[in-house]
Amino acid sequence: MNTVLFYIIIFLTNVIQGITGFAGTILAMPPSLILVGYDVAKPILNVLGILAGVYVFVTQWKHVDWKQLKKVVIVMAIGIFGGFFLKNALAGYDAVLYKFLGIFVIFLAIHGFYSIYGQRQRDTKEKSSWKSMLLLIGAGIVHGMFVSGGPLLIGYLSNEIKEKTSFRATISTVWIILNSMILVQDICAGMWNAGLVMTQCISIPFLIAGMAAGSVLVKRMSQEIFMKLTYILLFISGILLMVK
């Protein structure tokens, strides 16, 4: 039953992904951890992130900002290896990991609502380069641990790439490269087996259906409504992880 619910979560969160252009993995990770555990949720959602990135890259590769891509990949890769180290250091302390992610997603939810109702962020040029580096390293650490560094990366890239198509093409290419690194690490760590491969294959149609549904809905409904829904779901997910 939990596995069926996991597939439903993949579908629903990718509906949001298809509407907003992000948030699929960060929304899927908390309930997936509860339903199927870290050793299933992380590798499955990681590969789905690669597939979603490939889809966008194939159609929009000409719009990739290669300069920003190089910077992001190098800096986030450092953070990803830090995330691997922290995960290994906390092996056996799943409750600590879940609470860490719970705090993170609650923060994202509150920050998201602030961005809608509160003061808008100032122009990025006011930000110092070292703060940008810290943001990217933090994104790498969270991505290495939970494949959920997207919101922090969005916080950086949205200030550096203003053109929507270029932004989407660049961030999708980032996930292809970085998630592939995580895939190699997962394979080396022995996380993949026949059962996980089967689960992965079954999950792919749910990804495709969710993104297709989101692409239809975004043309008919306000994206702001779905952004608010995304932040509400993030907040609830964070609370559930904190009490797990």
Buried (B, 14 or more C-beta within 10 A) or exposed (E): EEEEBBBBBBBBBBBBBBBBBBBBBBBBBBBBBBBBEBBBBBBBBBBBBBBBBBBBBEEBEEBBBEEBBEBBBEBBBBBBBBBBEBBEEBEEEEEEBBBBBBEBBBBBBBBBBEBEEEEEEEEBEEBEEEEBBBBBBBBBBBBBBBBBBBBBBBBBBEBBBEEEEBBBBBBBBBBBBBBBBBBEBBEEEEBBEEEBEEBBEBBBEBBBBBBEBBEEBBEEEEEEEBBBBBBEBBBBBBBBBBEB
